[in-house]
Amino acid sequence: MPRRLIAFCASLVVAGGLAGAVWWLTAAPAPSAEALTELPVPPFPPRITEGSAYETCLATLADDPTGAVALAETWQADGGGEGAMHCRGLALIASGKPAIGADVLEQLARQSSAPAMARASVFSQAAQARLMVAQEDRLAADQAAGDASQAISLSPADTELFIMRATAEGMLGRFADAVDDVGQALRLDAARPDALVLRAVMRRRLNQLDLAQADVSQALALDPNDPDALLERGILRQRMGDAAGARADWEHARGEDPNSTTADLAQQNVSLLEAGPQRR
């Protein structure tokens, strides 16, 4: 699954910790066809089934998600089985209906006779769809955590699944649980700057600033130009009174990926820093 879909940056604006948290996901809340490359769509291993009709339906997703919904529904009515159901769920997500698509995928994953790895993949796709709307819907975040847990029970050595569940737990305010899950992800794969940044965010929310600094420093040792790590280090530096260091990190983050959500957050923080205490 695409790493950037599930990696997020939770940013407290420059108000010294007084402002609320803004949770950012790289997936748009209402995905469009243009955003489809970020969605959990095939080709991916393993597949839930095989066959030419399945391949045709999946191939339609990228260019015509609405058409893929109609194709999958017709196929399902004609006895298309698990392949039709899977394609329909993915097509609903791709056509801007992630909650409905997630319902379909959850039902499929529960009733499927496919191998455990394939069912875990479908549960993870459902969780990703839930996360796409979880910023506005706490229930969706809770459902995403549940789907990720189901996937982990089927595929307990999948790093991405622990990161996904931690993302949902963070949105629910379960920061200690999220720290534990990211720790498990890092035990499976230590060379993950995104996981280290995620744990740094959670530790900051727990006011464990020294531990958060250690995580973000390790992330930047792996990738000195990681925009999310730079954004988070800037937040930590500002919290510790280093305004100049915070500005430098945010400017660096903005320059690395100027058109990203991370760059927008960095610019907001720089602007608030420039506005002074009266604006915080």
MOFENZI-V931427 format. One record per backbone hydrogen bond with DSSP energy under -0.5 kcal/mol. NH is the residue of the N-H (numbers start at 0). CO is the residue of the C=O. Records with the same first field share a line. If there is no record, write none. Layout:
NH = CO  CO
This chain:
4 = 1
5 = 1  2
6 = 2
8 = 23
9 = 7
10 = 8  21
11 = 9
12 = 10  19
15 = 13
16 = 12
17 = 14
21 = 10
22 = 20
23 = 8  21
25 = 6
26 = 4
30 = 28
34 = 31
35 = 32
37 = 34
38 = 35
40 = 38
54 = 50
55 = 51
56 = 52
57 = 53
58 = 54
59 = 55  56
60 = 56  57
63 = 59
67 = 63
68 = 64
69 = 65
70 = 66
71 = 67
72 = 68
73 = 69
74 = 70
75 = 71
76 = 72
77 = 73
78 = 75
79 = 74
82 = 79
83 = 79
84 = 80
85 = 81
86 = 82
87 = 83
88 = 84
89 = 85
90 = 86
91 = 87
92 = 88
93 = 89
94 = 90
95 = 92
96 = 91
100 = 96
101 = 97
102 = 98
103 = 99
104 = 100
105 = 101
106 = 102
107 = 103
108 = 104
109 = 105
110 = 106
111 = 107
118 = 114
119 = 115
120 = 116
121 = 117
122 = 118
123 = 119
124 = 120
125 = 121
126 = 122
127 = 123
128 = 124
129 = 125
130 = 126
131 = 127  128
132 = 128  129
133 = 129
135 = 132
136 = 132
140 = 136
141 = 137
142 = 138
143 = 139
144 = 140
145 = 141
146 = 142
147 = 143
148 = 144
149 = 145
150 = 146
151 = 147
152 = 148
153 = 149  150
154 = 150
157 = 154
158 = 156
160 = 157
161 = 157
162 = 158
163 = 159
164 = 160
165 = 161
166 = 162
167 = 163
168 = 164
169 = 165
170 = 166
171 = 167
172 = 169
173 = 168
174 = 172
177 = 173
178 = 174
179 = 175
180 = 176
181 = 177
182 = 178
183 = 179
184 = 180
185 = 181
186 = 182
187 = 183
188 = 184
191 = 189
195 = 191
196 = 192
197 = 193
198 = 194
199 = 195
200 = 196
201 = 197
202 = 198
203 = 199
204 = 200
205 = 201
206 = 203
207 = 202
208 = 206
211 = 207
212 = 208
213 = 209
214 = 210
215 = 211
216 = 212
217 = 213
218 = 214
219 = 215
220 = 216
221 = 217
222 = 218
225 = 222
229 = 225
230 = 226
231 = 227
232 = 228
233 = 229
234 = 230
235 = 231
236 = 232
237 = 233
238 = 234
239 = 235
240 = 237
241 = 236
242 = 240
245 = 241
246 = 242
247 = 243
248 = 244
249 = 245
250 = 246
251 = 247
252 = 248
253 = 249
254 = 250
255 = 251
256 = 252
259 = 256
263 = 259
264 = 260
265 = 261
266 = 262
267 = 263
268 = 264
269 = 265
270 = 266
271 = 267
272 = 268
273 = 269
274 = 270
275 = 271  272
278 = 275
279 = 276
